Amino acid sequence: MSDPHQPGTPAGTDQRDLDRRAALAQHLGKEVWPAGRDELVARAAENNAPDGVLADLRRLPEGSRFENVQQVAQALGLGTEQQRF
């Protein structure tokens, strides 16, 4: 059971990072992976992503491939949870 006196976000993250990652996941979906920057931007645009999501995706390094939204978040410098298991 979690301690109600501790922050609700995992160590290494903050609520803003979690919100940004959730928005990325929402507008990219599960079917796009693996994908490069341009594919991710195109998919997010197809899904009517807000300008902030598109701007984040355009900042990804050209030529890189990503297996999941966690890798995208890490490439953007967002805080991510540490693997627990």
Backbone as CSV, one residue per row, in Angstrom:
resi,resn,N_x,N_y,N_z,CA_x,CA_y,CA_z,C_x,C_y,C_z
1,MET,0.849,-1.186,0.000,0.000,0.000,0.000,0.888,1.240,0.000
2,SER,0.510,2.240,-0.735,1.321,3.450,-0.819,1.081,4.349,0.383
3,ASP,2.086,5.131,0.678,2.036,6.056,1.805,1.337,7.338,1.344
4,PRO,0.199,7.702,1.938,-0.526,8.899,1.501,0.220,10.194,1.792
5,HIS,1.312,10.108,2.542,2.082,11.308,2.870,3.247,11.530,1.904
6,GLN,3.433,10.604,0.957,4.498,10.711,-0.028,3.930,11.281,-1.327
7,PRO,4.776,11.910,-2.137,4.305,12.438,-3.423,3.710,11.323,-4.277
8,GLY,2.757,11.680,-5.118,2.095,10.712,-5.969,2.867,10.356,-7.224
9,THR,3.955,11.028,-7.494,4.746,10.728,-8.684,5.994,9.948,-8.279
10,PRO,6.421,9.015,-9.117,7.611,8.229,-8.807,8.863,9.105,-8.766
11,ALA,9.856,8.641,-8.039,11.135,9.356,-7.972,11.689,9.537,-9.377
12,GLY,12.256,10.695,-9.663,12.821,10.980,-10.975,11.839,11.612,-11.936
13,THR,10.605,11.825,-11.487,9.599,12.431,-12.347,8.920,13.580,-11.613
14,ASP,8.212,14.380,-12.371,7.313,15.357,-11.756,6.004,15.323,-12.542
15,GLN,5.001,15.963,-12.019,3.678,15.872,-12.629,3.668,16.411,-14.054
16,ARG,4.431,17.452,-14.305,4.478,18.016,-15.666,5.035,17.002,-16.661
17,ASP,6.111,16.302,-16.278,6.675,15.276,-17.156,5.664,14.156,-17.405
18,LEU,4.969,13.742,-16.351,3.963,12.692,-16.503,2.845,13.133,-17.437
19,ASP,2.423,14.379,-17.314,1.359,14.903,-18.183,1.818,14.959,-19.636
20,ARG,3.059,15.384,-19.853,3.577,15.454,-21.228,3.696,14.066,-21.833
21,ARG,4.176,13.107,-21.044,4.306,11.751,-21.555,2.930,11.141,-21.839
22,ALA,1.963,11.412,-20.985,0.605,10.917,-21.213,0.026,11.496,-22.502
23,ALA,0.288,12.776,-22.761,-0.202,13.399,-23.995,0.467,12.776,-25.216
24,LEU,1.765,12.494,-25.111,2.452,11.812,-26.216,1.807,10.454,-26.478
25,ALA,1.618,9.679,-25.429,1.035,8.343,-25.578,-0.370,8.414,-26.165
26,GLN,-1.149,9.370,-25.708,-2.528,9.509,-26.182,-2.573,9.778,-27.682
27,HIS,-1.679,10.614,-28.165,-1.742,11.030,-29.564,-0.903,10.170,-30.504
28,LEU,-0.102,9.262,-29.941,0.672,8.361,-30.791,0.016,6.996,-30.932
29,GLY,-0.635,6.528,-29.912,-1.278,5.221,-29.961,-0.283,4.086,-29.821
30,LYS,-0.784,2.874,-29.937,0.034,1.680,-29.738,0.528,1.062,-31.040
31,GLU,-0.027,1.450,-32.167,0.278,0.783,-33.420,1.464,1.387,-34.179
32,VAL,2.008,2.473,-33.732,3.022,3.200,-34.493,4.439,2.629,-34.314
33,TRP,4.674,1.854,-33.299,6.031,1.431,-32.920,6.511,0.234,-33.717
34,PRO,7.817,0.162,-33.984,8.850,1.184,-33.824,8.688,2.269,-34.874
35,ALA,9.202,3.445,-34.580,9.018,4.575,-35.490,10.120,5.613,-35.301
36,GLY,10.345,6.354,-36.359,11.274,7.468,-36.319,10.536,8.773,-36.071
37,ARG,11.296,9.835,-35.952,10.730,11.148,-35.641,9.631,11.554,-36.608
38,ASP,9.900,11.482,-37.898,8.915,11.947,-38.878,7.626,11.122,-38.828
39,GLU,7.761,9.822,-38.608,6.573,8.972,-38.487,5.755,9.353,-37.252
40,LEU,6.452,9.657,-36.172,5.761,10.030,-34.940,5.039,11.367,-35.092
41,VAL,5.699,12.326,-35.735,5.066,13.625,-35.969,3.821,13.449,-36.844
42,ALA,3.946,12.640,-37.899,2.809,12.423,-38.797,1.651,11.750,-38.061
43,ARG,1.937,10.734,-37.251,0.871,10.031,-36.526,0.190,10.971,-35.543
44,ALA,0.974,11.747,-34.805,0.391,12.674,-33.838,-0.477,13.712,-34.543
45,ALA,-0.019,14.211,-35.693,-0.811,15.191,-36.451,-2.121,14.568,-36.918
46,GLU,-2.077,13.312,-37.371,-3.290,12.605,-37.790,-4.291,12.493,-36.637
47,ASN,-3.752,12.377,-35.431,-4.589,12.227,-34.237,-4.897,13.567,-33.568
48,ASN,-4.724,14.655,-34.319,-5.060,16.004,-33.837,-4.353,16.385,-32.545
49,ALA,-3.071,16.059,-32.481,-2.274,16.406,-31.305,-2.146,17.916,-31.173
50,PRO,-2.106,18.421,-29.943,-1.906,19.857,-29.749,-0.492,20.277,-30.162
51,ASP,-0.321,21.566,-30.353,0.964,22.103,-30.809,2.128,21.694,-29.910
52,GLY,1.905,21.631,-28.611,2.978,21.261,-27.680,3.499,19.860,-27.928
53,VAL,2.614,18.924,-28.216,3.023,17.543,-28.510,3.807,17.516,-29.815
54,LEU,3.309,18.192,-30.835,4.016,18.224,-32.121,5.385,18.876,-31.982
55,ALA,5.469,19.944,-31.206,6.759,20.611,-30.995,7.741,19.681,-30.292
56,ASP,7.268,18.942,-29.277,8.138,17.986,-28.592,8.662,16.944,-29.570
57,LEU,7.782,16.386,-30.377,8.195,15.338,-31.310,9.172,15.866,-32.356
58,ARG,9.007,17.086,-32.779,9.926,17.667,-33.771,11.324,17.885,-33.193
59,ARG,11.442,17.907,-31.867,12.748,18.063,-31.212,13.541,16.758,-31.153
60,LEU,12.906,15.640,-31.477,13.606,14.352,-31.428,14.716,14.324,-32.460
61,PRO,15.789,13.591,-32.175,16.893,13.522,-33.127,16.492,12.821,-34.423
62,GLU,16.852,13.437,-35.521,16.567,12.860,-36.833,17.372,11.575,-36.999
63,GLY,16.751,10.573,-37.582,17.440,9.308,-37.826,17.326,8.305,-36.694
64,SER,16.816,8.715,-35.542,16.652,7.787,-34.429,15.346,7.017,-34.578
65,ARG,15.323,5.798,-34.034,14.105,4.983,-34.000,13.763,4.741,-32.539
66,PHE,12.491,4.704,-32.280,11.995,4.538,-30.917,11.069,3.336,-30.872
67,GLU,11.200,2.564,-29.797,10.400,1.346,-29.622,9.115,1.599,-28.846
68,ASN,9.081,2.702,-28.085,7.904,2.974,-27.251,7.944,4.422,-26.759
69,VAL,6.876,4.824,-26.105,6.770,6.207,-25.638,7.782,6.497,-24.527
70,GLN,8.180,5.494,-23.781,9.199,5.682,-22.739,10.510,6.155,-23.365
71,GLN,10.912,5.551,-24.483,12.134,5.972,-25.155,12.003,7.389,-25.695
72,VAL,10.834,7.747,-26.192,10.601,9.113,-26.666,10.740,10.080,-25.502
73,ALA,10.124,9.761,-24.378,10.192,10.624,-23.199,11.640,10.810,-22.752
74,GLN,12.404,9.734,-22.734,13.815,9.833,-22.346,14.592,10.714,-23.315
75,ALA,14.345,10.565,-24.618,15.040,11.379,-25.622,14.697,12.855,-25.469
76,LEU,13.496,13.151,-24.966,13.078,14.537,-24.751,13.547,15.081,-23.409
77,GLY,14.189,14.244,-22.610,14.688,14.684,-21.320,13.622,14.726,-20.235
78,LEU,12.508,14.040,-20.472,11.472,13.982,-19.453,11.879,12.986,-18.375
79,GLY,11.495,13.269,-17.146,11.753,12.329,-16.074,10.964,11.048,-16.324
80,THR,11.611,9.926,-16.074,10.938,8.638,-16.250,11.174,7.768,-15.017
81,GLU,10.261,6.875,-14.769,10.394,5.990,-13.637,11.561,5.027,-13.880
82,GLN,12.153,4.605,-12.789,13.161,3.567,-12.875,12.458,2.227,-12.919
83,GLN,13.012,1.282,-13.660,12.408,-0.044,-13.720,12.495,-0.662,-12.332
84,ARG,11.379,-1.206,-11.857,11.345,-1.737,-10.494,11.584,-3.223,-10.431
85,PHE,11.414,-3.954,-11.521,11.547,-5.410,-11.480,12.568,-5.878,-12.477
